[in-house]
Amino acid sequence: MIAVLVDTTNDAHLLHKVYEGVENLTLLVNPSNDEVDRVLRERPGETLLCMGHGFSGGLLATSYFTGNGPAVAVGDRNIDLLKGRKLICIWCHAVGFAARHPELSGFFTSMFISNASEALWCGFDADDDDIFNEVTLFAERVNSLIKDNTDLSEWPAILRGQAAMEKGYVRFNYDGLQYRGKKRQKFEKT
């Protein structure tokens, strides 16, 4: 599995728990676009896990936050390198990215509230401590699904069943989870 984490904010940093202890992992933290493209070319069939902040055009790159260089780490710019692989896309509006590219297959988040500013913007009253705790729980749950080799098509239902759906922003986050593509999307053993 290839993991790309764009670790630019406190909430994005919590996502490292998604890949903790995952075997045979190639980890790219705050990679350059050239580095992402090189690894994707070298491993064309390998599952790709992408995490951080984003929009329907893709996962935002570190350079988006610094103002230096291309704004997207993984997205429209390298769509040909994403086709034919299992994707796990954990960024705001990743579902919109998948909808624009129906040939992609995998697990995608929609708008995913990961801090108090996003909660307020979406009409919810919650503090960073509570939200960061929920993001950590989500990351740990996804980690378990990866380690258990759970079929990607089962992820949304399993995750919803584990969530504190009585919290409005948590329900909002988990209701936006989607699987798109072929059934039986387990991880390859390498």
N, C-alpha and C positions, 0 to 999 in steps of 0.2 A: 504494500500500500504506500502511496505517496501522500504526504500530508503537507498542506500549505497553510501556515498561520501568519496572518498579518496582525502582529501584536503591537498595536499603537495606542491602546486605551486600557484602562483598568478592566472594563467589561470584556474586551477581546482577550485580554491576558488569561481570564478564567477558562477559556476554551482549551487550554493546554491539557486539561483533564480528559478531553475526548480521546486523545491518543496515548495517554500514560500507560505504559506497560504493554502496548501493542507490539507484537513481534514483527520482524521483517519490515520495518518502517523506514522509509526515506523521508526525513523531516526537513522542510524548508521554512525557516522563520524569517519573515521580512525579506524574501528573496527579490532579486532583480528580475525583470521580465525575461532577460536572456537566460537566467538560471532556471526559471520555471519552464521555458520553452525547451531548453536542453534536456531536462529530466523527463518531460513529457514525450519528447522524441525518442529518448533512449528506452523508455518503458511504455510502449503504445497500448498495451492491453491491461495495464495495471489500474486498480481502483484508485480514484483521486478523491481525497478529503480536503475541502477548502473551508477555511474559517476566518472570520473577521467581520468588518463592516463592508457593506456593499449596496448595490442597487440593481435594477433589472438589467443593467449592462454588464454586471459582473462583480467580482470581489475587488474592493478598492486596494490599491497598492500603497505601500509606505509613502511613496512619493506624493500621493494625493494629500497626505497630511503635512508634508514638508514643503510642497510646492515645487519639488524638483523632479522632473521626469514624467513618464506616462502615469495616468491615474488608475489604471486597472491592471491587477496582477494576473487574474484569470477571468476571461470573459469573451466577448465578441471577437476580440483581436486574435484569439487562438482557438476558435471554435473547431477547426479541423483536427486539432490535437485532443479535443474532448470527445469527439464522436467515437463510438464503439467501446467506451470504457464505462464502468460503474462509477457514478458520481455521488458524493455526499457533500452537499453544498449548504453550509451553515453561515448565512449572512442575510441581512434584511433584503427582502424582495428577490431571493434566489428563485422562487417559484415563477416570478415574472420573467426571469432569464430563461428558465426551462420552457415556459410557454412560447417564447419567441423562437426557441430552437427545439421543435418537437422530436427531433431525431435523438435528443439526449435522454438518458435513462438514469434514474437514481432517486435519491432522497433529497428533498429541498424544503427549506424554511421560507415562510412568507415574511412580512414585517415581523420582526422578533424583538420585543422590548427587552433591552439588556441594561438599561440605566434609567434613572429617575427623569431625566430630560425627555427621553423617548416615551416614557409612561405618560408624562404630562401632555406631550404632543399628541398622543393617541387617546387622551381623555381619561386617564387613570391616575389615581393618587396612590403612589407607592414610593418608598425611599430606596436609596441605593443599596443599603444593607440587605433589605428583604429581596430586592431584585437580584443582587449579586449572589445571594444564597440560592435562589431559584435557577439562575444560570449555571451555577456549580452543579446542582442536582441534575439538570438537563445534560450537562457535559458528562457526568458520571454515568447516567443512564445510557447515553449513546455509546460510551466506552464499553459498557457491558454488552450491548447489542453487537458491537464489532467483535469483541472477544468470544462471544457465544456463536458467532457466525450466523446470526439471525438474518433471514431473508429480508432484504431492504423493503419489499412490498408490505411487510408486517410492521415495520417501524412506527408509522403514524398511530395505529391503533394501540400498540403496546405502550408507546410513550404517553398517549392520552390517558390510558388506564393507570399510569403511575403518577400523574401530575396532580397538583393541588388545584383542581378545576374550580373550586369555590372562590379562588382569587380571580378577579376580573381580568387582570393583565396576563395571568398564567393561562386562563382559558383562551384568551386572544392569541397568545403565542402558539399553543398546542393545536388549536383549531386550524391554524394556518399551515400545519405540516402536511406535506404531500409526497406521495410516491408517484413517479411517472415512468412509464416504460414497460419492459417485459417483466413477467413474473419470474420468480426463482432467481433472484439476484444475490446469491451468496458470494462470499469472498473466496478468492482463489487462495489455495495453500501454496506458499512458496518456501 
